[in-house]
Amino acid sequence: MKLVVYTALFADPELDLKDVGRFFPFEHTKGDVEYIAFTNRKDLTSDFWDVRVMGKPKRRSWRMQSRFLKWNPLKADLPEHTHSLWMDSQCYFSREPKALVEYFLQGKFHTAIHHHTDLQSAYVEGMVTSYVYNNDVPSIVNRQLEQYYEEGLPYQYDHFETGILIRENNTKANKLSEDIYKELEEHSIRDQIATPYCVWKARKNGDEGIYTIKNSFTGHRGQLPLEKSQVFFTEPKPSEKLKEDLKKR
């Protein structure tokens, strides 16, 4: 197995570093695992991660650039790999990463994603996103959910926390990721709305390689009776100043 662990953290250059956060300071031996961290901040450094500072994308906001890297590992200029482990910048793990990949993929799955801590419905996610947390524009989300409803996405279906993605580098895994990113380009930038739809559609078309991890890595105690992960965890967000600008997509 050739594994690459990667993450991204983009922030306004004017924002104080203490409000931006950090790349998790792992202390274990890397072995032959590659650790890549993307950022636009030259002051965001790490003694552990291979930090890659990026120039501003021409066609994407920093918000969308993070999604691009997350859902397009083959286009992210990563080292050659057979498997990848994406983590949002606040996430971390406590076990040897190759063993985690083998454990969750079990030799028969190409993608493993955690079930959502609180929700079981993309439709509820959309409403909460739009009207409670104001993470995207209601008119965009409503059109997207109407389309999903017309196509038959069930009201209750596997729902996902997408902060951690375990993937094999193969055709089916890459297609699923590409399909999710295409939804982000065409609809809401919130991948927790698009992912259940794309997983449902892939499974409907015969893809049996997507595994739902039935425990939670989030910092809060969720509404669903899911056990807390013993291997994946989340640090608190350093500042509310990192909130995404809905005008920039």
Stockholm file with secondary structure:
# STOCKHOLM 1.0

chainA/1-249         MKLVVYTALFADPELDLKDVGRFFPFEHTKGDVEYIAFTNRKDLTSDFWDVRVMGKPKRRSWRMQSRFLKWNPLKADLPEHTHSLWMDSQCYFSREPKALVEYFLQGKFHTAIHHHTDLQSAYVEGMVTSYVYNNDVPSIVNRQLEQYYEEGLPYQYDHFETGILIRENNTKANKLSEDIYKELEEHSIRDQIATPYCVWKARKNGDEGIYTIKNSFTGHRGQLPLEKSQVFFTEPKPSEKLKEDLKKR
#=GR chainA/1-249 SS CCEEEEEEECCCTTSCHHHHCCCCCCCSCCTTCEEEEEESCTTCCCSSSEEEECCCCSSSCHHHHHHHHHHCGGGTTCCSCSEEEEECTTEEESSCHHHHHHHHHTTTCSEEEEECSSCSCHHHHHHIIIIISCCSCHHHHHHHHHHHHHHTCCSSCCCEEEEEEEEESSHHHHHHHHHHHHHHHHSCSCHHHHHHHHHHHHHHTTCCCEEEECEECSSSCCSSCCEECSSEEECCCSCGGGCCCTTCC
#=GC SS_cons         CCEEEEEEECCCTTSCHHHHCCCCCCCSCCTTCEEEEEESCTTCCCSSSEEEECCCCSSSCHHHHHHHHHHCGGGTTCCSCSEEEEECTTEEESSCHHHHHHHHHTTTCSEEEEECSSCSCHHHHHHIIIIISCCSCHHHHHHHHHHHHHHTCCSSCCCEEEEEEEEESSHHHHHHHHHHHHHHHHSCSCHHHHHHHHHHHHHHTTCCCEEEECEECSSSCCSSCCEECSSEEECCCSCGGGCCCTTCC
//
